[in-house]
Amino acid sequence: MLKRLPPCKFMVAEIDCLRDHAFKMGLRILKLKGHCQIILMKDFIHGFNNMDTNYVGVNEYRRGTNLTLEHFRALFDLVK
């Protein structure tokens, strides 16, 4: 089933309880010759995209949100 996955990217926060699991899954996909990119977000915490809101957001996480959007756009260009 992992071979059938479309191209994927894992944006993994440095401080994340699921970090090691994401690396393990990404490496499994790569070993099966799948297309996967693992991006380590330095100095970010789990759920960093939820921290960027207009009302009570953390301004530093805006960079993470912008990077996420760039990666989504690139993935959608691959799938076309």
ZABAKE-318613 format. One record per atom (N, C-alpha, C, O): residue in one letter; z, x, y. Coordinates in steps of 0.02 Angstrom, whole numbers, padded with zeros to 5 digits, always signed. Each point is the difference from the previous one (the first is absolute). Layout:
REM ZABAKE-318613
aZXY
...
END
This chain:
REM ZABAKE-318613
m+00000+00041-00060
m+00000-00041+00060
m+00000+00043+00063
m-00029-00019+00051
l+00061+00077-00054
l+00002+00043+00059
l-00069+00027+00018
l-00014+00011+00059
k-00028-00001-00109
k-00068+00024+00014
k-00041-00051+00039
k-00047+00018+00035
r+00064-00081-00041
r-00038-00054+00032
r+00022-00014+00072
r-00032-00040+00034
l+00084+00073-00011
l+00024-00012+00068
l-00053+00022+00051
l-00034+00050-00011
p+00028-00086+00065
p-00045+00023+00053
p+00032+00061+00034
p+00058+00016-00014
p-00094+00018+00058
p+00029+00057+00035
p+00065-00022+00035
p+00003-00053+00031
c+00048+00096-00036
c+00065-00019+00029
c+00032+00059+00035
c-00016+00058-00013
k+00061-00074+00059
k+00039+00050+00035
k+00073-00022-00002
k+00016-00058+00011
f+00027+00107-00025
f+00072-00013+00001
f+00029+00036+00060
f-00001+00061+00004
m+00027-00099+00043
m+00035+00029+00057
m+00074-00001-00017
m+00032-00053+00001
v-00006+00111-00016
v+00068+00007-00026
v+00045+00029+00055
v-00015+00053+00027
a+00068-00089-00011
a+00048+00026+00049
a+00042+00055-00032
a+00015-00001-00059
e+00002+00050+00100
e+00040+00056-00025
e+00069-00023-00024
e+00026+00024-00050
i+00003-00072+00087
i+00065-00027-00019
i-00011-00069-00030
i+00004-00051+00034
d-00019+00050-00099
d-00018-00062-00033
d+00024+00002-00072
d-00011+00049-00036
c+00045-00101+00015
c+00025-00002-00069
c-00057-00004-00051
c+00010+00015-00058
l-00070-00034+00079
l-00057-00006-00045
l-00049+00059+00006
l-00053-00001-00030
r+00072+00052+00068
r-00045+00057+00013
r-00024+00032-00065
r-00060+00010-00010
d+00107+00008-00034
d-00019+00035-00062
d-00043-00044-00045
d-00045+00025-00033
h+00059-00090+00032
h-00040-00046-00041
h-00072-00005+00027
h-00047-00004-00038
a+00040+00005+00104
a-00067-00003+00030
a-00040+00063-00017
a-00059-00005-00016
f+00092+00063+00020
f-00034+00062-00019
f-00021-00002-00074
f-00055+00020-00017
k+00099-00044-00025
k-00015-00003-00072
k-00060-00045-00013
k-00044+00017-00039
m+00043-00075+00071
m-00055-00047-00010
m-00066+00029+00027
m-00052-00005-00032
g+00055+00035+00090
g-00059+00031+00029
g-00028+00055-00044
g-00061+00006-00008
l+00104+00035-00019
l-00022+00055-00043
l-00030-00027-00065
l-00047+00029-00027
r+00075-00084+00001
r-00029-00031-00061
r-00071-00024+00014
r-00045+00009-00042
i+00034-00039+00100
i-00067-00024+00017
i-00048+00059+00007
i-00056-00003-00025
l+00078+00057+00057
l-00042+00059+00009
l-00017+00032-00067
l-00057+00023-00010
k+00104-00021-00036
k-00013+00030-00066
k-00051-00040-00039
k-00036+00027-00042
l+00032-00092+00056
l-00049-00043-00033
l-00067-00001+00037
l-00043-00041-00014
k+00035+00088+00061
k-00062+00006+00040
k-00010-00058+00047
k-00057-00015+00019
g+00111-00018+00001
g-00005-00053+00049
g+00001+00029+00071
g+00012+00059+00009
h-00024-00101+00039
h-00001+00021+00071
h+00066-00022+00031
h+00012-00059+00010
c+00030+00108+00006
c+00066-00015+00028
c+00019+00056+00048
c-00010+00059-00014
q+00037-00079+00071
q+00025+00048+00049
q+00073-00015+00012
q+00019-00057+00010
i+00023+00109-00012
i+00071-00007+00012
i+00015+00032+00068
i-00014+00059+00010
i+00043-00098+00035
i+00015+00023+00067
i+00075-00001+00010
i+00031-00053-00003
l-00001+00111+00014
l+00072+00005+00012
l+00012-00007+00075
l-00024+00039+00040
m+00063-00089-00023
m+00018-00013+00070
m+00066+00035+00016
m+00053-00025-00017
k-00058+00084+00048
k+00060+00039+00017
k+00043-00036+00050
k-00025-00032+00046
d+00090+00036-00056
d+00051-00029+00046
d-00004-00075+00006
d+00025-00029+00049
f-00055-00005-00097
f-00003-00073-00001
f+00045-00026-00055
f+00015+00035-00048
i+00007-00098+00055
i+00041-00031-00050
i-00039-00056-00034
i-00052-00022+00024
h+00078-00001-00081
h-00031-00056-00037
h-00006-00060+00046
h+00047-00019+00035
g-00105-00012-00035
g-00011-00059+00042
g-00015+00015+00072
g+00012-00041+00044
f-00038+00101-00030
f-00011+00020+00069
f-00048-00045+00038
f+00006-00007+00061
n-00053-00025-00096
n-00046-00045+00035
n+00036-00063+00026
n-00023-00031+00048
n+00078+00014-00079
n+00039-00058+00024
n+00042+00017+00061
n+00027-00046+00032
m-00020+00109-00017
m+00042+00020+00057
m-00037-00002+00066
m+00030+00007+00053
d-00095-00017-00055
d-00041+00000+00060
d-00014-00072+00021
d-00051-00029-00020
t+00095+00000+00059
t-00010-00067+00025
t+00003+00000+00076
t+00024+00048+00030
n-00048-00100+00001
n-00002-00003+00073
n+00069-00010+00031
n+00010+00019+00058
y+00036-00047-00094
y+00065-00018+00029
y+00054+00052-00011
y+00031+00023+00048
v-00020-00004-00109
v+00054+00047-00015
v-00025+00059-00041
v+00038+00030-00038
g-00100-00012+00046
g-00029+00053-00040
g+00021+00069+00023
g+00025+00009+00055
v-00037+00039-00098
v+00014+00070+00015
v-00067+00032+00020
v-00047+00000-00039
n+00044+00025+00100
n-00064+00025+00026
n-00031+00056-00042
n-00061+00005-00005
e+00103+00036-00027
e-00026+00056-00040
e-00041-00025-00060
e-00043+00035-00025
y+00058-00096+00003
y-00036-00027-00059
y-00068-00028+00018
y-00038-00019-00045
r+00022+00015+00109
r-00067-00022+00020
r-00053+00047-00028
r-00054-00023-00019
r+00069+00088+00017
r-00046+00049-00028
r-00014-00015-00074
r-00057+00005-00022
g+00108-00024-00015
g-00009-00017-00071
g-00042-00062-00009
g-00042-00003-00045
t+00051-00046+00089
t-00040-00062-00003
t-00073+00016+00015
t-00045-00025-00033
n+00033+00067+00083
n-00069+00018+00017
n-00033+00039-00056
n-00059-00010-00014
l+00096+00055-00019
l-00028+00036-00057
l-00016-00047-00058
l-00051+00007-00033
t+00095-00055+00022
t-00012-00050-00053
t-00065-00038+00014
t-00040-00011-00046
l+00030-00010+00108
l-00061-00036+00017
l-00062+00043-00010
l-00051-00025-00024
e+00055+00088+00043
e-00057+00045-00010
e-00017+00007-00075
e-00059-00001-00018
h+00110+00006-00023
h-00012+00007-00072
h-00028-00064-00030
h-00042+00003-00045
f+00065-00061+00068
f-00028-00064-00023
f-00074-00004+00018
f-00042-00020-00041
r+00026+00039+00102
r-00071-00003+00021
r-00043+00046-00044
r-00055-00019-00021
a+00080+00079+00007
a-00038+00047-00042
a-00008-00027-00071
a-00054+00007-00030
l+00106-00039+00003
l-00006-00029-00067
l-00051-00056-00002
l-00039-00006-00048
f+00040-00037+00098
f-00048-00055+00001
f-00071+00025+00007
f-00046-00032-00024
d+00036+00089+00057
d-00067+00029+00004
d-00022+00026-00068
d-00059-00002-00016
l+00107+00028-00024
l-00017+00024-00068
l-00021-00057-00047
l-00042+00010-00043
v+00073-00068+00052
v-00011-00055-00046
v-00064-00039+00015
v-00027-00033-00045
k+00003+00036+00106
k-00060-00038+00019
k-00057+00009-00048
k-00053-00030+00010
END
